[in-house]
Amino acid sequence: MNTPEMILVSSSNIASIGYDEQNQEVYVQFLNNTLYKYKGVPIHKFENFKCAPSLGSYLHRNFKNVYPYEKVG
């Protein structure tokens, strides 16, 4: 599996995030080392996620139950 370049973030639950523009997929690596992929996410949603004051809250409100996702690692 090819994951995009991951960006380290400051969060109480998330270690790093990445975006695959070609496939419109957001990758979220949690501090417990699990990796999830959210599918069909437009680039502007990822940009908003990257800049959100709380990544965990943004993820919960804007990605979960909105975009299909799967555990990939």
LUMNU-275028 format. One record per atom (N, C-alpha, C, O): residue number from 1; residue in three letters; atom name; y, z, x. Coordinates in steps of 0.001 Angstrom, whole numbers. Layout:
BEGIN
[node NUM Ala CA [Y Z X]]
...
//
This chain:
BEGIN
[node 1 Met N [-1188 0 842]]
[node 1 Met CA [0 0 0]]
[node 1 Met C [1245 0 882]]
[node 1 Met O [1321 745 1859]]
[node 2 Asn N [2198 -819 541]]
[node 2 Asn CA [3454 -879 1272]]
[node 2 Asn C [4519 -91 536]]
[node 2 Asn O [4969 -497 -536]]
[node 3 Thr N [4925 1037 1107]]
[node 3 Thr CA [6030 1772 494]]
[node 3 Thr C [7313 1332 1182]]
[node 3 Thr O [7304 986 2363]]
[node 4 Pro N [8410 1345 446]]
[node 4 Pro CA [9684 961 1044]]
[node 4 Pro C [10165 2033 2014]]
[node 4 Pro O [9562 3101 2121]]
[node 5 Glu N [11240 1747 2707]]
[node 5 Glu CA [11846 2740 3583]]
[node 5 Glu C [12271 3932 2735]]
[node 5 Glu O [12957 3778 1725]]
[node 6 Met N [11856 5115 3158]]
[node 6 Met CA [12143 6314 2390]]
[node 6 Met C [13383 7008 2960]]
[node 6 Met O [13583 7055 4174]]
[node 7 Ile N [14201 7540 2066]]
[node 7 Ile CA [15427 8236 2435]]
[node 7 Ile C [15191 9728 2237]]
[node 7 Ile O [14835 10157 1139]]
[node 8 Leu N [15384 10519 3280]]
[node 8 Leu CA [15252 11965 3152]]
[node 8 Leu C [16387 12486 2279]]
[node 8 Leu O [17537 12072 2422]]
[node 9 Val N [16048 13399 1373]]
[node 9 Val CA [17050 13938 467]]
[node 9 Val C [17022 15466 494]]
[node 9 Val O [16044 16078 925]]
[node 10 Ser N [18095 16054 32]]
[node 10 Ser CA [18186 17506 -63]]
[node 10 Ser C [17923 17896 -1512]]
[node 10 Ser O [18764 17679 -2384]]
[node 11 Ser N [16761 18468 -1757]]
[node 11 Ser CA [16362 18826 -3114]]
[node 11 Ser C [15368 19970 -3036]]
[node 11 Ser O [14660 20125 -2041]]
[node 12 Ser N [15320 20778 -4104]]
[node 12 Ser CA [14374 21900 -4112]]
[node 12 Ser C [12950 21445 -4399]]
[node 12 Ser O [12008 22220 -4235]]
[node 13 Asn N [12783 20185 -4828]]
[node 13 Asn CA [11456 19705 -5209]]
[node 13 Asn C [11090 18352 -4604]]
[node 13 Asn O [9910 18018 -4508]]
[node 14 Ile N [12096 17568 -4194]]
[node 14 Ile CA [11870 16198 -3733]]
[node 14 Ile C [12185 16089 -2244]]
[node 14 Ile O [13236 16544 -1794]]
[node 15 Ala N [11274 15486 -1483]]
[node 15 Ala CA [11460 15331 -36]]
[node 15 Ala C [12191 14039 305]]
[node 15 Ala O [13106 14034 1128]]
[node 16 Ser N [11777 12930 -339]]
[node 16 Ser CA [12382 11637 -25]]
[node 16 Ser C [12205 10675 -1195]]
[node 16 Ser O [11340 10848 -2054]]
[node 17 Ile N [13068 9645 -1191]]
[node 17 Ile CA [13016 8632 -2249]]
[node 17 Ile C [13164 7257 -1611]]
[node 17 Ile O [13728 7124 -525]]
[node 18 Gly N [12656 6244 -2288]]
[node 18 Gly CA [12776 4879 -1788]]
[node 18 Gly C [12776 3895 -2937]]
[node 18 Gly O [12370 4224 -4052]]
[node 19 Tyr N [13238 2673 -2657]]
[node 19 Tyr CA [13313 1643 -3699]]
[node 19 Tyr C [12794 317 -3174]]
[node 19 Tyr O [13209 -153 -2114]]
[node 20 Asp N [11888 -276 -3923]]
[node 20 Asp CA [11369 -1609 -3625]]
[node 20 Asp C [12083 -2567 -4572]]
[node 20 Asp O [11716 -2697 -5740]]
[node 21 Glu N [13120 -3242 -4043]]
[node 21 Glu CA [13972 -4087 -4879]]
[node 21 Glu C [13202 -5271 -5465]]
[node 21 Glu O [13422 -5648 -6616]]
[node 22 Gln N [12309 -5849 -4683]]
[node 22 Gln CA [11555 -7015 -5134]]
[node 22 Gln C [10719 -6699 -6376]]
[node 22 Gln O [10634 -7509 -7299]]
[node 23 Asn N [10107 -5521 -6389]]
[node 23 Asn CA [9238 -5133 -7499]]
[node 23 Asn C [9889 -4153 -8470]]
[node 23 Asn O [9263 -3746 -9448]]
[node 24 Gln N [11131 -3772 -8211]]
[node 24 Gln CA [11868 -2799 -9030]]
[node 24 Gln C [11062 -1518 -9208]]
[node 24 Gln O [10818 -1067 -10327]]
[node 25 Glu N [10653 -940 -8075]]
[node 25 Glu CA [9870 291 -8107]]
[node 25 Glu C [10584 1378 -7305]]
[node 25 Glu O [11054 1151 -6190]]
[node 26 Val N [10650 2559 -7905]]
[node 26 Val CA [11211 3727 -7232]]
[node 26 Val C [10051 4593 -6765]]
[node 26 Val O [9127 4879 -7527]]
[node 27 Tyr N [10111 5005 -5507]]
[node 27 Tyr CA [9106 5902 -4945]]
[node 27 Tyr C [9733 7270 -4751]]
[node 27 Tyr O [10841 7392 -4230]]
[node 28 Val N [9010 8301 -5179]]
[node 28 Val CA [9491 9673 -5057]]
[node 28 Val C [8410 10494 -4368]]
[node 28 Val O [7304 10647 -4886]]
[node 29 Gln N [8746 11020 -3193]]
[node 29 Gln CA [7832 11884 -2433]]
[node 29 Gln C [8281 13322 -2663]]
[node 29 Gln O [9402 13697 -2320]]
[node 30 Phe N [7402 14115 -3242]]
[node 30 Phe CA [7729 15512 -3511]]
[node 30 Phe C [7425 16380 -2296]]
[node 30 Phe O [6722 15957 -1378]]
[node 31 Leu N [7956 17586 -2301]]
[node 31 Leu CA [7767 18487 -1160]]
[node 31 Leu C [6296 18861 -966]]
[node 31 Leu O [5891 19227 137]]
[node 32 Asn N [5496 18771 -2029]]
[node 32 Asn CA [4064 19074 -1899]]
[node 32 Asn C [3273 17855 -1406]]
[node 32 Asn O [2043 17849 -1435]]
[node 33 Asn N [4002 16821 -952]]
[node 33 Asn CA [3427 15593 -373]]
[node 33 Asn C [2847 14612 -1383]]
[node 33 Asn O [2280 13596 -980]]
[node 34 Thr N [2967 14879 -2678]]
[node 34 Thr CA [2528 13869 -3638]]
[node 34 Thr C [3587 12770 -3711]]
[node 34 Thr O [4784 13026 -3581]]
[node 35 Leu N [3121 11558 -3919]]
[node 35 Leu CA [4008 10394 -3986]]
[node 35 Leu C [3799 9706 -5330]]
[node 35 Leu O [2671 9401 -5717]]
[node 36 Tyr N [4900 9468 -6032]]
[node 36 Tyr CA [4846 8783 -7319]]
[node 36 Tyr C [5663 7505 -7255]]
[node 36 Tyr O [6649 7405 -6525]]
[node 37 Lys N [5221 6530 -8041]]
[node 37 Lys CA [5904 5244 -8130]]
[node 37 Lys C [6308 5032 -9586]]
[node 37 Lys O [5472 5095 -10487]]
[node 38 Tyr N [7600 4778 -9807]]
[node 38 Tyr CA [8127 4477 -11144]]
[node 38 Tyr C [8406 2990 -11204]]
[node 38 Tyr O [9082 2450 -10328]]
[node 39 Lys N [7891 2314 -12234]]
[node 39 Lys CA [7921 851 -12287]]
[node 39 Lys C [9002 328 -13231]]
[node 39 Lys O [9302 938 -14257]]
[node 40 Gly N [9584 -822 -12858]]
[node 40 Gly CA [10541 -1502 -13716]]
[node 40 Gly C [11913 -856 -13748]]
[node 40 Gly O [12635 -971 -14738]]
[node 41 Val N [12276 -177 -12666]]
[node 41 Val CA [13553 543 -12618]]
[node 41 Val C [14634 -354 -12002]]
[node 41 Val O [14489 -797 -10863]]
[node 42 Pro N [15711 -623 -12744]]
[node 42 Pro CA [16795 -1446 -12188]]
[node 42 Pro C [17473 -759 -11006]]
[node 42 Pro O [17503 469 -10923]]
[node 43 Ile N [18011 -1556 -10103]]
[node 43 Ile CA [18648 -1033 -8885]]
[node 43 Ile C [19760 -37 -9210]]
[node 43 Ile O [19913 957 -8501]]
[node 44 His N [20540 -280 -10267]]
[node 44 His CA [21642 650 -10567]]
[node 44 His C [21126 2038 -10957]]
[node 44 His O [21801 3038 -10711]]
[node 45 Lys N [19947 2108 -11558]]
[node 45 Lys CA [19359 3414 -11892]]
[node 45 Lys C [18972 4164 -10621]]
[node 45 Lys O [19135 5381 -10529]]
[node 46 Phe N [18451 3408 -9630]]
[node 46 Phe CA [18104 4044 -8361]]
[node 46 Phe C [19365 4520 -7639]]
[node 46 Phe O [19383 5617 -7081]]
[node 47 Glu N [20417 3700 -7649]]
[node 47 Glu CA [21682 4084 -7004]]
[node 47 Glu C [22238 5358 -7652]]
[node 47 Glu O [22713 6253 -6953]]
[node 48 Asn N [22178 5438 -8978]]
[node 48 Asn CA [22636 6646 -9679]]
[node 48 Asn C [21771 7849 -9304]]
[node 48 Asn O [22282 8952 -9113]]
[node 49 Phe N [20471 7631 -9201]]
[node 49 Phe CA [19522 8684 -8817]]
[node 49 Phe C [19871 9219 -7437]]
[node 49 Phe O [19927 10430 -7223]]
[node 50 Lys N [20105 8300 -6500]]
[node 50 Lys CA [20423 8662 -5114]]
[node 50 Lys C [21658 9558 -5032]]
[node 50 Lys O [21725 10451 -4187]]
[node 51 Cys N [22625 9321 -5900]]
[node 51 Cys CA [23912 10030 -5863]]
[node 51 Cys C [23972 11218 -6821]]
[node 51 Cys O [24993 11902 -6886]]
[node 52 Ala N [22909 11469 -7555]]
[node 52 Ala CA [22936 12531 -8573]]
[node 52 Ala C [23084 13904 -7921]]
[node 52 Ala O [22504 14157 -6865]]
[node 53 Pro N [23863 14791 -8551]]
[node 53 Pro CA [24019 16150 -8013]]
[node 53 Pro C [22685 16888 -7956]]
[node 53 Pro O [22447 17667 -7034]]
[node 54 Ser N [21816 16648 -8934]]
[node 54 Ser CA [20480 17235 -8933]]
[node 54 Ser C [19461 16119 -9117]]
[node 54 Ser O [19339 15545 -10199]]
[node 55 Leu N [18733 15821 -8051]]
[node 55 Leu CA [17745 14737 -8124]]
[node 55 Leu C [16646 15049 -9126]]
[node 55 Leu O [16227 14177 -9887]]
[node 56 Gly N [16180 16296 -9125]]
[node 56 Gly CA [15107 16682 -10040]]
[node 56 Gly C [15512 16525 -11492]]
[node 56 Gly O [14744 16011 -12305]]
[node 57 Ser N [16729 16971 -11820]]
[node 57 Ser CA [17221 16842 -13200]]
[node 57 Ser C [17389 15383 -13578]]
[node 57 Ser O [17027 14979 -14683]]
[node 58 Tyr N [17938 14588 -12667]]
[node 58 Tyr CA [18136 13160 -12957]]
[node 58 Tyr C [16782 12477 -13176]]
[node 58 Tyr O [16613 11691 -14108]]
[node 59 Leu N [15834 12788 -12312]]
[node 59 Leu CA [14495 12209 -12441]]
[node 59 Leu C [13899 12555 -13801]]
[node 59 Leu O [13358 11691 -14491]]
[node 60 His N [14004 13817 -14174]]
[node 60 His CA [13418 14270 -15439]]
[node 60 His C [14088 13601 -16634]]
[node 60 His O [13405 13178 -17567]]
[node 61 Arg N [15409 13499 -16617]]
[node 61 Arg CA [16151 12944 -17753]]
[node 61 Arg C [16059 11420 -17843]]
[node 61 Arg O [16001 10875 -18945]]
[node 62 Asn N [16045 10728 -16708]]
[node 62 Asn CA [16211 9275 -16710]]
[node 62 Asn C [14979 8458 -16328]]
[node 62 Asn O [14963 7244 -16532]]
[node 63 Phe N [13955 9097 -15780]]
[node 63 Phe CA [12781 8336 -15337]]
[node 63 Phe C [11529 8736 -16104]]
[node 63 Phe O [10807 7873 -16604]]
[node 64 Lys N [11262 10048 -16203]]
[node 64 Lys CA [10046 10496 -16883]]
[node 64 Lys C [10129 10137 -18356]]
[node 64 Lys O [11176 10311 -18981]]
[node 65 Asn N [9054 9646 -18906]]
[node 65 Asn CA [8974 9208 -20304]]
[node 65 Asn C [9889 8022 -20608]]
[node 65 Asn O [10088 7687 -21776]]
[node 66 Val N [10451 7379 -19573]]
[node 66 Val CA [11264 6180 -19742]]
[node 66 Val C [10561 5002 -19065]]
[node 66 Val O [10378 3943 -19665]]
[node 67 Tyr N [10174 5206 -17812]]
[node 67 Tyr CA [9509 4154 -17039]]
[node 67 Tyr C [8059 4546 -16784]]
[node 67 Tyr O [7754 5721 -16578]]
[node 68 Pro N [7167 3558 -16800]]
[node 68 Pro CA [5769 3867 -16455]]
[node 68 Pro C [5691 4310 -15007]]
[node 68 Pro O [6396 3779 -14149]]
[node 69 Tyr N [4838 5281 -14736]]
[node 69 Tyr CA [4695 5761 -13362]]
[node 69 Tyr C [3247 6091 -13061]]
[node 69 Tyr O [2426 6267 -13962]]
[node 70 Glu N [2959 6171 -11788]]
[node 70 Glu CA [1615 6530 -11360]]
[node 70 Glu C [1683 7284 -10046]]
[node 70 Glu O [2590 7082 -9238]]
[node 71 Lys N [717 8146 -9852]]
[node 71 Lys CA [594 8866 -8588]]
[node 71 Lys C [-48 7922 -7592]]
[node 71 Lys O [-1106 7354 -7863]]
[node 72 Val N [588 7749 -6435]]
[node 72 Val CA [56 6795 -5443]]
[node 72 Val C [-339 7482 -4134]]
[node 72 Val O [-876 6835 -3234]]
[node 73 Gly N [-87 8743 -4026]]
[node 73 Gly CA [-461 9437 -2795]]
[node 73 Gly C [-284 10923 -2911]]
[node 73 Gly O [-556 11653 -1957]]
//
